[in-house]
Amino acid sequence: MAIPTRSSYVVVGAGIHGLSTAYHLAKELRAHGLGSGADVLVLDKHSPGSGASGIACGVVRNNYFQPAMSELMQACVEVWESDPAAYAYNPVGYIALGAAVQEPDLVATYERQERIGYRSELVVGEREVDAHMKALFPDWRARGVTVCLHEKQGGFAFNMASVIGLVEKCESEGVSILSEVEVLELERRADGSVAAVETGKGRIDVGEQLVLAPGPWAKQFWRMLGLPMTIDIRTPSGDVVRDRPMWTYWNLQEGEVRVDPAMFATADGGAPPVIHLDTDAPLHTDEGDLVTDELWGIYFKRDRNGVQGGASPLVVGPDVELDPYPQTTDVDPGFADMWCAGLSHAMARFEGCRSSYANARSGGVGAFTADNFPVFDYLAPNVYAILDSNHGYKMIGVGREVAKVLVGGTSSLLYPFRFERFETGDLHPVSNSPYPWS
């Protein structure tokens, strides 16, 4: 397809956020008599799903301590549930298990889920949790777990299959998606709005609005907009922390063990929920070597080729090489030992699984904001940015909310993620999780 010289709406990035926004925007334009999908153009420097979305583990959950994240994720789960076949979505549920230090957080999360109507079950007490898990998995043997939040909604989706499903939905609405078109520069007007995007294949005028959904490349577009690389942050108490880096790169550690997927099933032979286990029980390899005696955590799910999952991400610095887009397994040489030991700690069936570990293309690098939560906001008069701080793949519903804003509406779900929060002190509460996104 020849590159057009103009489009009313230009979306940069053909991952989950960019494609979901384009699809829902096409529907909103048609519903309001403002246009159609023919007015929407999606650009990607490579191809749909070639960044973080294409190698995401694909977990969909609502285990967030932050009220705004929990409410937004409920809307995202609604989108996943609206067309499971197209989105390659598996609604198997999600189980979060925590040590005593995390009990208040998970109880508060459950109570919020109850209030908003998100279906889940809370189990408290070490014996009670053990019994709940053994009813699902008779060989369950994790120690040091005193709380269980069993979400009956959520689950996981297959990454590239869901991207392809979104591509097909976009195309059914008349949206154009162009691959191998890299945005090099933003041409600005005197008022700060963007008049055009300069790409490696020519200039494209922006008729109405530009949407940036760059995933890990957020910092590059931040720089194009002339925004500060360090910011002052007002805390909820009123103190101001000066000169904090706006962007930091973290590497997601993920991998898989190549086993028969059917071996990871519930006691009745059903599809297992996604499991996230945090515990402060000492972790040993199957050979008895101590891995850690501090709080640790892993997550895992059944996949097409076995069992896939990960652990806490690692900070890799203020800058990182993103092209070609990397995987995560070469960052921490001890990850495979730790993750496989964690699987064995959880269930006897995984004992000895270290020999089946495979360096799968999973995880990747994420660009995290100054508080590790997304920024969804206008950063210039006609430039809306979806900067997901690596919460992205599961948040397919963000595109639906952004589309409402682009046609003149509002979204109470996106409001807590405005950039202004760093100045006003309206920050999100911090949990006791070892993960920066929980």
Salt bridges, closest charged atoms under 4 A:
GLU28 OE1 - HIS32 ND1 3.35
GLU78 OE1 - ARG400 NH2 3.45
ASP83 OD2 - LYS169 NZ 2.91
GLU121 OE1 - LYS152 NZ 3.18
ASP130 OD2 - LYS134 NZ 2.91
ASP139 OD1 - ARG349 NH2 2.68
GLU173 OE2 - ARG30 NH2 2.69
GLU182 OE2 - LYS45 NZ 3.74
GLU187 OE2 - ARG203 NH2 2.86
GLU198 OE2 - ARG203 NE 3.86
ASP205 OD1 - ARG203 NH1 2.30
ASP232 OD2 - ARG242 NH1 2.96
GLU256 OE2 - ARG258 NE 2.31
ASP278 OD1 - HIS276 NE2 3.09
ASP303 OD1 - LYS301 NZ 2.70
ASP319 OD1 - LYS219 NZ 2.96
ASP323 OD2 - LYS45 NZ 3.09
ASP323 OD1 - HIS46 NE2 3.75
ASP337 OD1 - ARG354 NE 2.64
GLU351 OE1 - ARG141 NH2 3.27
ASP371 OD2 - ARG421 NE 2.88
ASP388 OD2 - HIS17 NE2 3.48
GLU401 OE2 - ARG400 NE 3.53
GLU401 OE2 - LYS404 NZ 3.10
GLU420 OE1 - ARG418 NE 2.98
ASP426 OD2 - ARG418 NH2 2.70
